[in-house]
């Protein structure tokens, strides 16, 4: 697998996570990931590698 594919896959996973936790109408959704503990799971699938990213809420981010 090309290392650039890993970067693109991780960027997409982080963007999708940010979209899920963002309140509707948020301007900069990526700042919502700052100060959060993120969990990364990489799975080998028949069609390729799946990257899953999840976040836990932090009581007082930043």
Secondary structure, 3 states (H helix, E strand, C coil): CCHHHHHHHHHHHHHHHHHHHCCCCCCCHHHHHCCCEEEEEEEEECCEEEEEEEEECCCCCC
